[in-house]
Amino acid sequence: MDDNMIGNPFDQADYWQLQIEPDNCAVAAETSILNQFGIDLSQEDACYISASHGWYQPGEGTSPDEVGNLMDLYNIPNHRVMNATVQDLAAELRQGHGVIVGVRSDQLWDTGSAGEFWNWLCKASGLDTPEFSPADHAVVVTGINTSDPSNPMVILNDSGDPNGQAHSYPLDRFMDAWQNSDFYYTATDQALPSGMQGVESLPFWSMFASAAVGTYTFLETGDLNSAVAAGCAAGSLVENFFSDDSVIANL
């Protein structure tokens, strides 16, 4: 495990998808988290369900107050936080939680010289506020890379960016975009099951347990059949243990 990496961005990268509508970023973010919990839900179905409940308004998007409702529907407990800090995000990531934040997209993305000038003008005139320039986009925060303490990077799964899979941004740029949502986020109460594979590979540990117990049994008994049986049983035990959602959730 990389001690300089907070979270499991490369595991979560497998669940990134480009959003299918210009304004369904929050739905796409929730869908990616639901998929990691083993819920087979497409963006199309997630948009239909969210729209039918009034959480997603086609043409307008999703209010921050509604982010998390889709997870509630599938019994994934979650919580919302306002005026959070980057330390709060780090704490959520260390626990393996899925985290969705609100950002101002034109302050996060490279929008060219005209966009950069507009952002500078807003700051200079005191208009870079949630009231004047509110957040207009939702992304999943998947990691914080502190390998360079002078330039920490925040890693996102950004459904609005064609190159948004595990995309890294300087912390100061992320904070600038995040502040426009009053530093809002929604996070799961439980760890993402996908994070287990990033910490310890299940196939590896299953084979390791099988080989270790099989070898020990053979050395003790000299009976090859007993050694094979014991090894298989040990491998199955490890697989069953880590496949139990209730066990994973409490680790």
N, C-alpha and C positions, 0 to 999 in steps of 0.2 A: 504494500500500500504506500502511496506517495504522501509523506507527512506534510507536504506543502499544498496538498489539494484538499479542500473542504467540500464534501459531497461526492457524488458519483456521476459526473457529467458524461462520461463515455458510455456508461450503461444506459442512461436516459436518452442519449443521442439516437439510439435505435428506435425510439418512439416519436421522433420528430416527424411532422408532416407539414407541408405547405398548406396554408388555409385555402379553402375552396371558395370563399367569398371575401370581398374587401373588408367586411366588418365582423367576421365571425372568429376573431382572434381569441377571445375568451372561451368560446365554445371549443375551439381547437385545442387550447391549453388544457381545459378540463378533460377533453377526450383522451389526450395523451396520458394523463395521469390515470384515468379509469382503465385504459388499456394496460398500464403497468400493473394494475391490480387484477389483471386477468379477465377484465370485462370486455367482451368482443363488441365494440361499438364503433361504427364508422362516423366520420364527420357529418355525412349527409343525414344519418339518423339522429345524431346528437343535435344538429341544427333544427330538425323537424320537432324533436321532443322539446327542446328549449323554447322554440317559437310558440309551440302549442300551449306552453305554460306561461308565456309572456315574459320569460327571462331574457330571451334574445329577440330583439326587434330588427328584422331585416331592413337595411338601409340606415340603421342607427347604431346597432351593436348591443352590447350588454353593459348594464350599470354595474359598478363595483359592488353594490349591495346585493346583486344577484349572482355574483361569481361564487361558486360553491354549491348552488342549489342543485345542479346536475349531479354532483358527487353525493349530495344528500339523498337524491332519488335512488341511487345505487348503494346506499348504506355505507358510504365512505365518510366517516366523521372528519370535519374540518373546522377551522376557525379563521376569523378575519381580524387583522390588526391594522390600526392606523398610527401614523406618526412613529413608525418603526425605525430601527437603526440597522446598519450593516451587521452589527453584532447580533441582532435578532435573527437576521437572515442566516448568519453563520451557525447559530444555535439550532435553527430548524434543519439546516443541511447536515449538521453533525448527527442529528437524530434520524437521518434518512428520509425526512418528510418531503413530499412534493410541494413546491412553492410557486405560486403565480403572483406576479407583481404588475401594477399598472405603471406605464411609462408614457412620456411624450415622444412619439416616434421620430419626429424631425430633429429632436435633440439627441436621439440615440443613433440613428442612421446617418450615414454620410450623404447629405443632400446637396452637395456641391457648394461652390463659393457663395451663391446667392442665399442658400439656406443657412450657411454658417454666419453670413452677415446679418440675416434676420434674427438669428438666435442671439448674436452679440448685441444687436440693437435692443432686443427685449430685455436683456440683462442690464444694459446701460441705462435704460429708461425705467427700470424697476417693474417691468411688466412680465417678468418670467415667474409667474405665480400660478397656483392651481386655479385661481379665479379667471385670470386672463388667458392663460395657455394651459387648459386642463389636460390631463393624461387622455390619450386617445387610442391606446394600444395595450394589450396584455401579452406577457411573455412568461415562460417558465424559467426560473433561476435554477440551474442544475449544479453549479459549483463556484468556488472562489479559489483562484490560484495565487498563492502567496510566495511562490518560488523566488520572485524578485520583490523584496519588501518595499522598495522604493516605487514600484509600479505594479501593485496587485491588480489582477484581472478578474472580472466577473464573467462567468460562462452561462450563456442562455441558449435555450431552444426557442427560437423566434419564428413563429409560423408565418409572419408577414414578410420575411426575407428569404429569397430563394437560396441564399447561402447561410441560412439561420440555424443550421444544425450544429450544436455545440460551438456557437460563435462566441469569441472572447472580446470583451470590451474593457478598456481601462476603467478602474473603479470610479475616477472622478467624472468620466463621461456618463457612466451608468447612474451615479448619484444625481447628476444634473437632470437626467431624464426622469428618474424615479421621483424626485421631489415634487413633480407636477401632479402626482396623485396623492400628495400629502403623505408620501412614504407608506403607501398601502400595500398589503399583501394578503393572500388567502393561502393557508397551508393545511395539509392533511394532519390529522392527529396521530396517524400510524405511519411507520416506515414503509416506503415503497418496496414490495417484494423483489423487484428487479435489482435493488441495491445489494441484495445478498450475493448475487453472482459476481458483483464487482469486487467484493471483499474476499470471498472464498469461493473458488470454482467448485460447484457441486460435483461434476463428473470426476474431477481430480480427487477430491476428498473421499468420494465413494470408492474409487479404485484403490486409493491409499489404504483405506480401512480394510478393504477386502484382501489386499496383498499382505498387510501387516498381520492381520488375524490369521490368515491362511498359513503364513510362514511360521508364526508362533505355534500354531496347532501342530504343524508337521514336525517341528523340532521337538515338541513335547511328546507326541504320540508315535511318530514315524508312519502314520497312516495317511496316505495321500488322499483317499476318499473323504476322510474326516476333515482334512485340511481344506479341501475344495468346498465342502459343504459349509464349514465355519466361515470361510472367506466370503462366500456368496451371501450368507446370512448377515454378515457385518456390513457389506456394501448396501444391501437392501435396507438395513436399519438406518444408515446414514441418509439414504435417499428419502425414506419415509419421514424421517425427522424434519428435514429441511423442506419437504413438500407440504408440511402441515402449516396452513396459513396462520393458525392461532399461535403456533410456536414462533414463526417468523415475526409476527406482529409484536411479540413480547420480548424479543431479543434486544 
